[in-house]
Each structure stands twice: as structure tokens, then as C-alpha cells.
């Protein structure tokens, strides 16, 4: 299959909110959220084990929306990537 076909399929899945691109890892991940994809999604990415957890929170979404509105900024996407160490890796290291 041609790479352009794959990227078009990924673009479609991103538009539908079924897949997200993690820019910091240059990778794609299936969405575990059943939301419409219009809210703010945060990904907690562990530097130790590489685990990625998707987090959606009305509080995070409201705060991000407020900051964007205060600055008159029109986002294309609202995805936060937070790197650090998960609870398991903190215990191990």
C-alpha cells in the first residue's frame, strides 16, 4: 500500500476523533475516548516505560478554552502532551 494512502486514512481517522498524533513521539495512537473529539485531550506519556494514558477532564477543557478565548486564539487541535514518569516507574527507579 502506498504511504499516501496510509496518511490519508490517518487524516480521516484524526478528523473523526478516533486517532491522535503524538507530536513529541512522532507517532499515532488510537483514541480511548468516546467523546466527539472537540474537547481537550491530554496524554500522559511515561519516559520510563513508554506507556501513554489518555485523559479527558471537563476542568482541563474549560481552563484551556478560557485561556484561548482570553488571547483570541483559534486552535486547530487541542491536545496536550505531558511527559514524566508513571507511578510504576517512580516506584521502580
HUHU-V927077 format. One record per pair of residues at least 12 apart in sequence whose C-alpha atoms are under 7 Angstrom apart, sorted by the first residue. I is the first residue (numbers start at 1). J is the second residue. D is the distance in Angstrom with one decimal. If there is no record, write none. Layout:
i,j,d
I,J,D
I,J,D
This chain:
i,j,d
17,36,6.4
17,37,4.5
18,30,6.0
18,31,5.1
19,31,5.0
32,54,6.8
39,61,6.1
39,78,7.0
40,56,6.7
40,61,4.9
40,78,4.9
40,79,5.8
41,54,6.9
41,55,6.1
41,56,5.2
41,78,6.5
41,79,4.9
41,80,6.2
42,54,5.9
42,55,5.1
42,56,6.3
42,79,5.7
42,80,4.4
42,81,5.8
43,55,6.0
43,80,6.1
43,81,4.9
43,82,6.0
44,81,6.3
44,82,5.0
44,83,5.9
45,82,6.0
45,83,4.7
45,84,6.4
46,83,5.8
46,84,5.2
46,85,4.7
46,86,5.5
47,83,6.4
47,84,5.6
47,85,5.7
48,85,6.0
48,89,6.0
49,89,7.0
